[in-house]
Amino acid sequence: MNTDFSVCRDTSSGMLDPGKVAALFRYSLDELAALLKVSPTELIGQSDSARIQTLLEPFDQVARYLGWCRDKPERFQAWLADPNPDFASIGNVQPSPRKLLEMGHIKIVATYVRNRCLGLPS
C-alpha cells in the first residue's frame, strides 16, 4: 500500500494542486471549482491561499483511499462510483462516494476514509 499521500500535492511546494485533485477525481477544473463554491479563476489563481488549501484538504484525505486500492486509479474510480452500503441511504437510494461529493458532503467521505485508514468503524 502506498504510504506517500502526495498524489494531490505539487512535488516542489508540497501544496495541494487543484489540477492534480481534479485529475484524480476526474473533474474538470470548472467542476471542481463549482464543488468548492469558488470561481475557476480563484481556484487556479489563488491555489496557494489558505482558503483554497483548506477547501482542497478533504479531497486529499479522500485520495488516501487510493492506497487501499493498491495504488490503482481504476479501483479508486470504481470505489468512487459504486453505491456504498457504509453510507446512509438518501431517499431509499444507496449513494456512492462520488454522489456524496457532488452533494457537498466531502467531509463525510473524508471522515469515512480517515476511519478506514485508522481501522475505526465507519
Secondary structure as UniProt FT lines:
FT   HELIX           6..8
FT   TURN            11..13
FT   HELIX           18..25
FT   HELIX           29..36
FT   HELIX           40..45
FT   TURN            46..48
FT   HELIX           50..63
FT   HELIX           65..68
FT   TURN            69..71
FT   HELIX           73..81
FT   TURN            85..86
FT   TURN            91..92
FT   HELIX           97..102
FT   TURN            103..104
FT   HELIX           106..118
//
